[in-house]
Amino acid sequence: MALIQRWLRVPRPRTFLYIMSLRTGTEMISLSMIFNKVTGFFGLLAVLTGLKLSPLQFSMYIYSVAALILLAYLMPHIRKQSPFQNLLLAWFYLFDTIINTAFTSAFAVTWLLAVSADGANRDIPNGAPGSSTIGDTAGFTNPKFNVSKVGVITTPAGAGQEAVPFATAGTAGASAANPSLGHAVGIEETIPSIMIVAGFTLIRLYFIVVIMAYARQVLRQHIYSHSSTKLHLNTDGSGEPIAENPFAVGSPGGEGWKGKLGRIMVSMGENYWLGGQADNAWAKGLDGRFKASKTAGGPPGTYERERRARSGTGPSKPPANLVAGKL
């Protein structure tokens, strides 16, 4: 049972891509998120030029601007290792991934329907999210003339020639009665596009694990430095103790709205944030400050004799009248 719980628990990486620290990885992920949210600001500027947006697109741009402001507030606290702000950043990135995935899925479905509508020579269904905007800007939907071939006939006319264009009616509509996702998936290059979107989603899932692992590290380091019991080590392997909640009622971090929000964030996955052994690198580093390192070299037992001499627990001194060489 313990083995199953170990495999099902949330991963706790110690490095970012095995080459960088979690703090560096969190900073890089947050920076990439800022570049992503800047598009919302430019999207709102496009509205001032007269571009018509669907309610879904407009809400996405408003959310991106709000997320950009929140990130500008949270990013400086990554280096400061503030427990509340880093915990808020972890949960915000998780919810942002869910919201981003919902927006991406909605627009991807509409785009696939637009591709299918182009193959069927029909309009995009009105119920698709953002169908009006995509239909106006795609450039290949809702054609004015449904033709599959254009030709020109020239005839002599006085000193020159007279050209008469003609078109052959398109018959692509017979291949698909109505636009559908099934028809769009069968179109060339649709499968690679879906695989790329799925790949980026998996990358974001890894980023979630990294940011949450760094927030957990900052939180437990704060607990260790401010806890009166110093309950951070469990070397005997007996269970996984729950550390003190830094946002508990009555504690310095539990006051005001930050304390209430902190308690809510910690309560969702309390065993992840407060439970488990302190096996992170920072805990080992802190423990090393209070442990004397064994010096290299010297005869066997030198380190033990020095330790006893410093602590006053060494063997008693021999009698003063003891003659050297007579034991």
ABEGO torsion letter per residue (X at the ends): XAAAAAAABBBBBABBGGABBAAAAAAAAAAAAAAAAAAAAAAAAAAAAGBBBBAAAAAAAAAAAAAAAAAAAAAAAAAAGBAAAAAAAAAAAAAAAAAAAAAAAAAAAAAAAAAAAAAAGBBBBAABBGAAAAAAAAGABGBABBBABBBBBBBBBEABBBBBBBBBBBAAAAABABBBAAAAAABBGAAAAAAAAAAAAAAAAAAAAAAAAAAAAAAAAAAAAABAAGBABBAAGBEBBBBBBAABBGBAAABEAAAAAAAAAAABGAAAAABEBBABAAAAAAAAAABBBBBBEEBBGAAAAAAAAAAGABBBBBBAABBBGBX
